[in-house]
Amino acid sequence: MTEPFMKKVKGDGVDINLAVWEGTGNPILCVHGITANCRCWDVLAEALTPEYRVLAMDLRGRGQSDKPSAGYSLDYHLRDINCLLDDLQLEQAIIMGHSLGAFLGVAFAAQHPQRTDRLILLDGGGDLSTEQMNKVFEGIKPALDRLGQIFPSAEAYLNKMKAAPYIHPWSPAIETYYRYEIEEVDGGVRTNIDPAHIQEEADNIRKVDCASFYPQLRCKVLILRAPKGLFSLEDLLLPEDVIHKMTDEIPDVRRFDVEGTNHYGIVMQPHESRDKAIRDFLKER
């Protein structure tokens, strides 16, 4: 697995950490999910480089990016992305988002069409009902519960994650992802994400009508769907009615179901047909 190099770039009044996998083609800016970090993209970056240059950001409050006491909402993230592209002197990028990152990708592409080359949505960006949103947050509860807990050692933390049913099969890439978020504190280690920031984020997500952005999208869009949900068919992020609304209302869109994957595996596990679908989409005229 190719190790990225890390660099700090300017967000909107914060420093944003960026993992960079060099390549010769158009830049792909990757935006992770609500409690994730830039290393969730390691497997996909390996598949897409050196044909493309892959840039994966730590959202504010995650990974090695700055962690202000407040500012965890759509508008802040979109300003961070815009400032990041300015700092990198990139007029345009392919935006690829997973989960919350897909939601941010939809909004960014709608509000900044001139900066968005193409948009790839991995199991996110859907207009969920309140009932379905509640099921999703129940489904991600194990991921949320790890935040703020103190573990006696890094190995104890990793063993806890290995026992989680949703992340298997375990791999060196997944271990790298979890090690990246560990910080030492009195009494042991914990994740470097403040649960209060994630609560602010979750509250703000519920206030935004994602579907309002669909008709504004001017770029080509690829939706990749995980058929297995988070834990079950009950907590899908893209149920059929939701993805049908997306394909009906987004002007230039195609979907691809990544067979056999759940919400985490769709981005963190190797999958040849997913990689081919992305490469084919990026080569479309």
Buried (B, 14 or more C-beta within 10 A) or exposed (E): EEEBEEEBBBBBEBBBBBBBBEBEBBBBBBBBBBBBBBBBBBBBBBBBBEBBBBBBBBBBBBBBBBBBEEBBBBEBBBBBBBBBBEBBEBEBBBBBBBBBBBBBBBBBBBBBEEBBBBBBBBBBBBBBEEEBBEBBBEBBEBBBEBBEEEBEEBEEBBEBBEEEEBBBEEBEBBBBBBEBBBEEEEEBBBBBBBBBBBEBBBEBBEEBEBBEBBEBBBBBBBBBBBBBBBBEEEBBBBBEEBBEBBEEBBEEBBBBBBEEBBBBBBBBBBBEEBBEBBEEBBEEE
